């Protein structure tokens, strides 16, 4: 749907990013609830990849919740978006396909406010999925920090402590820890996930 220049000027893209356990989803929920208080029409999406909580709810670690729709692709986002929505919330954006970058850019051009939360880096400290491109297009980017479990300093990395070496591995406190640059250890997940030799148990 075409919108005039005044409507386009209201569109913007906001990104909340950082490592695991830094409060991205909590901040996303806070912003969306404020939009609801302002009587704006809000629609929330989350990726099908994230199976940790209810498929019909965005749930944070401190149990804040919002209704959400689970989708499998950026194309599905476009198909299920209601035409009168003012604010679009997207959680765990790193799990979406790269085409979501153009979808979000177009929606912002149409005058929508889009609030995106997602990991900027994977467990190897490499850029994660479409997040770098989304951040580059955004008007506002806020990078949050967790607390390093080893030393208590601000932590920007998600240390995988169990599991394999696939980039996408959904997990929580049993699989990941927040670590700072000094305490981050390369390759630890692969070492931890390797079976212990039988002779090592004698």
N, C-alpha and C positions, 0 to 999 in steps of 0.2 A: 504494500500500500504506500503510495507516494505521500510525503508530508512536506509542508511548506518550510521556508527557511526558519521561521520562529520555532517550529516544532523540532527541527534538526538541532537548533542551538541548545536545546535542553538535553539532548542525548549525550551520554558519556559512558566511559568504560573505567571501572575501578577494579583494582587487583589487590587482593590480600594474599601474601605469600610468605614463605619461610619453611623451615624444616618441620618434622613431625613434633607434636606435643607443644606447639607454640601458641595455640589458640586461634587458628585461622577460622575454623568453623564457628567458634563462639563469636568472633567479630563479625562474621557474615550474618549470623542470626541477629545480632544486635542491630546492625544497619537495616536489615529487612524489617525488623519489628518497628523501628522508628518510622520507616516508610509506611507501614500499616497504620501506625498512630496518626500519621498525616493523611490518612484515608486515600492513599495511593493503591492502585491495583497491583498486587505482587504475585508472581508465579516463580516457583523454585524447582530446579532440576538437579538431579544427581546421576552419576554414571552407573550402569548395570554392573560394572566391574567391582564396585565397592559393595560387598555383600555383608558387611559387619553388622548393620542395623536393619530396621524395618524398611522394606522397599517403598513404603508410602510416607516415610518420615525422614527429615534431616535431623539426626540426633548427634549432639555434641558429647564430649567426654564428661562434662559437668551436667549432662541430662537436660540441656535446653533443646527444645524440639519445635519444628515447623513442618507443616504439610509439604510434601515434595513429590515430584514425579520422577520415576526411574526411567532413563532412556539409554539406548544402546549406541546412538550415533548422533552426530551433528545434524544430519538430515531429519532424524526423528524429532529433534528439538524444534526445527522449523515447522514440522507437521503438527505438533501438539501445542504450539504457542498460541494462546488466546489473543485475538486481534486487539483487544482493548487494554492490554497489560501495560502499565507504566514502568514497573521495575522488575527486572529478571535477575534471580539469584542462581548461581551455579556453584556447586561444591565439588571438590576433588577434580578440578578441570584438567589436571595432568593426564587423566585416564582417557580423555576424548581423542578422537582422530584429528588430524591437522586441519581438516576442512572447517573445524569450529572457529578458527581464527577469522575467516572471511564472513562466516555467519554472524559472529558477534560484532564485527566491524560494521556490517550492513545494518544490524538492528540498532546500533548506536547512531548511525547516520539517519535512521528513521525517527529519532527522538527518544529512544528508550534509554533508561538508566540501567546499566548492567553491572552487577557486583559479582566478581569471580573470586573464589578461593581455591588455592591449589599449591602443591609443592613446586618450588622452582628447580630443585635438584633431586636426583634419585639417590639411592644409597651409595653409589660410586662417586658422588659429587659431580655428576654430569647433568647438563640441562635436561629437563624432563618434559617430553612430549611437546604439546603446543604452547606451554607456558611462556617460553622466551618471546615468542612472537606476540602473544596476547599482552605481555608486559610492555613490549615496545610500542604497541598501538594505544595503550591506556593513557588517559589523562592523569590518573592518580595510581600510584603503586605504593603499598605499605608493606614493608618486610618486617615480620615479627620474629622474635627469638624465644626459644625455649630455655630451660636451665640445664646445663651439662650435668649428667648424673655422676660424673667422675670428680669434677672440681668445683661445680657451682657457678661457673662463668656463663655468660650468654652463649647459647648453642644454636648454630645455624645448620648443622648436618644431622641426617637421619642415619645412625649407625645400625646396620642390619646385624643382629647377633645370632640369628638362626635361619635356616632355610637354604635355598639354592642361590644360583647366580643370575636368575632371570631378572630383568629390569622391573617388571610388574609382579609384585607379590604382596597381596593385601594382608596386612597384619596390624598388630597393635603392640602393647607393652611386652608381650612375650617374644616378639620378633624384632623389635627395634628399640633403640635408645637415642636420646638426644645427646649429641656430643659437640664440643667446641673444636676449633681447628687443632689445638694442641693434643686433645684426647682422642681425636678420630683415628681409627686404625684401618688401613687398607687391607682388604682381603679377609677380614675376620669372619664374615658370614660363611665363606666357603670352608674355612678351617673348622668352624664350629659344626657345620653340617656334615662333615666327613665322618663315617663310622669309626669308632674306636677299635683298633686291632684287638683280637681275642687275647693275644699274649700280653697286651697292656692291662688286662684285668686280673692277671694272676698275681 
